[in-house]
């Protein structure tokens, strides 16, 4: 595209003459129809601002009220291209192309009427209703246009039924890429999908991720905005606000809706606005933004509004901020401006006008007129600024694509074309498959029947209130930007920021705030989770055997935790175990040396040595709680504890029965005492141990303790602990020892002895009471601890039980043996059974 400073010399020479000649009406409106061997239809927006369609009560003709200069130039571009082809000696030699160009007024109801005309039988005014349209010859061989997507959606369905090629020069809606719905629709511009991808890349390049997007409420605006919303989300671009501008600007509610849009933009505090809108809705939004004092923003636009004087001529337009946008990359069409200048000269001549009107009268008598009466009252001077910026190449390429397809369908050579009848549907094969050349440049329709020439990135540069369209980049699959040429219209001329969030650091995830899905705070990943670049919106939990610290980007394997042999606490416990075993052994030695003394005999004799032996084994079982546990160790721990304790309590049980017989049942004592005081007592001990062994077997059968890996108690380690599978079996095995202890307590608790006798029952009572107290504390502590201290608690339970029994039952007797030997007499320890009860 050329800027306003680069007018061609031929145009400048004709301006003054064209301006003077425009004082009288011309016959420009008669230049849009010409006969030919094959007619190409044209749908162009010569005008705009139709009458109020809601008040239309009858199907009368709808006319436009104002001329649209850009649309007029597109139509003249089609006329220029066909005249150029007709003058060519290599393309369609001997074949004359005709054209029938009509006004659409940007309105579907207006575009439908000439579309129906194109479908009439050639040379007639009626449309045949047939079962098979293979041999049907419509009025046109192909159609160029219309410009807008919503018009193309309507007309493409109509032309696709007859398979008439339709080539649009401005419809970019992605919906039209569906070749199944629109098999005969083509376009010479990229689709909105390419445009949206370019806009997203532009936002990404500048780091703008907190934006508003506004579209016009038509096929183009809705389709482009929907595409943008879906693609932007995948590129971490947050849409703070999206809205649609009504296209019916005559509706009184439209002004309120536009004002509401601007108020919403103010609330979001965005600095970047993407505007997918047609020219009139875009201009309305910009005008209201200026009037309502919207602060300067960055406006990203498209060629539908930003490349025409209607937007640039809005009063005080510089105050809106920075305007960047993409326009379709289109080359210049050599000779077009001179052609337009010559045409405006010709339409001032009476002879030329008379010939033009005569051709129209003879060839199209009674048919629909083009209805561009406003065209007869403009001069070259009126369109000069638009002519310098007008993009004619999409129209130019569209006409040439039809001509090349027709050339191949007819089987033409470079010298001549055979006379043949060609139906419109016969052109589709050649348009779909074969490339064509235009001015030495090759073009071809892709699978979606479009051409992707790329985009130019344009910047509105203001210098002394003069607008210059400055190219600052391009997009052809990849985006190139020359940032040094962009001077943002801010106080410091620096790039404005438009961010809702900061970039999160590794180990932080995006925590959404509010209702904007991509507006978030950066939050550290908690323990045992890690941040993954594949999903930055959440933290991924570590596997069960792994752990991670806060704000971690990876997980680490857990180390095993149990009571190690070399740690200080274990050494301290082993020292205490050694001391306890030493005390027990010394006690056993002392009892063994004084085995025949009255004290030892009264305390149980050799049964004491057996009890001290089981206490020694009980203390040694502490070693089973140290080191890496296993299923077997967990099982053996409980069995050894139960059997050893049972061995000690069985001796207490026998001594308690003896005391009960002597004190409570003296008459029965002579009969039963031999079972508890002589060798027969060992049978009771064996019976008690056998019963405990049977209960241990039940414990093994019902469910012994097993090794459990505890991943929850410790933050970075896996705790290896023994867990109970069957609490019933556990209660049976240990409950039996509790029952023995309870029977011992019942037998000894209320026993009274005269002051001259040693009270043997007192030691058993204290030992059993201490055992119950230790059990209560142990159960309470053991159930609350979830660390390696559980093993420490088990060892502590064994040691305190052993020391308790030793201290309450055996140490006092050692005191008498060592320090009070004078009390170790038969009289002091003589069994009361030998005395007569009172």
Secondary structure as UniProt FT lines:
FT   TURN            4..5
FT   HELIX           9..21
FT   TURN            22..23
FT   HELIX           28..31
FT   STRAND          33..34
FT   STRAND          38..44
FT   STRAND          47..50
FT   HELIX           53..55
FT   STRAND          64..67
FT   HELIX           69..86
FT   TURN            93..94
FT   STRAND          97..103
FT   TURN            105..106
FT   HELIX           108..119
FT   TURN            122..123
FT   TURN            134..135
FT   STRAND          142..145
FT   HELIX           149..162
FT   STRAND          165..168
FT   HELIX           174..177
FT   TURN            179..181
FT   TURN            183..184
FT   STRAND          185..187
FT   HELIX           192..206
FT   STRAND          210..216
FT   HELIX           219..233
FT   TURN            234..236
FT   STRAND          238..245
FT   TURN            249..250
FT   HELIX           252..268
FT   STRAND          272..276
FT   HELIX           279..291
FT   TURN            292..293
FT   STRAND          297..302
FT   TURN            303..307
FT   HELIX           309..312
FT   TURN            315..316
FT   HELIX           317..320
FT   STRAND          321..328
FT   TURN            334..335
FT   HELIX           336..346
FT   TURN            347..348
FT   HELIX           350..363
FT   TURN            365..366
FT   HELIX           373..377
FT   HELIX           380..389
FT   HELIX           393..410
FT   HELIX           424..427
FT   HELIX           428..433
FT   STRAND          436..438
FT   TURN            439..440
FT   STRAND          441..443
FT   TURN            447..448
FT   STRAND          455..463
FT   TURN            464..465
FT   STRAND          466..475
FT   STRAND          479..481
FT   HELIX           483..485
FT   TURN            491..492
FT   TURN            506..507
FT   STRAND          508..512
FT   TURN            514..515
FT   TURN            517..518
FT   STRAND          520..524
FT   TURN            527..528
FT   STRAND          529..532
FT   TURN            533..534
FT   STRAND          535..541
FT   TURN            544..545
FT   STRAND          546..547
FT   TURN            550..551
FT   STRAND          556..557
FT   STRAND          559..561
FT   TURN            565..566
FT   HELIX           568..593
FT   TURN            594..596
FT   HELIX           598..603
FT   TURN            604..605
FT   HELIX           606..620
FT   HELIX           621..625
FT   HELIX           631..663
FT   HELIX           666..672
FT   HELIX           674..677
FT   TURN            679..680
FT   HELIX           681..703
FT   STRAND          706..710
FT   STRAND          717..723
FT   HELIX           727..748
FT   TURN            749..750
FT   TURN            755..756
FT   HELIX           760..784
FT   HELIX           789..805
FT   HELIX           806..810
FT   HELIX           811..819
FT   HELIX           821..823
FT   HELIX           826..829
FT   HELIX           832..834
//
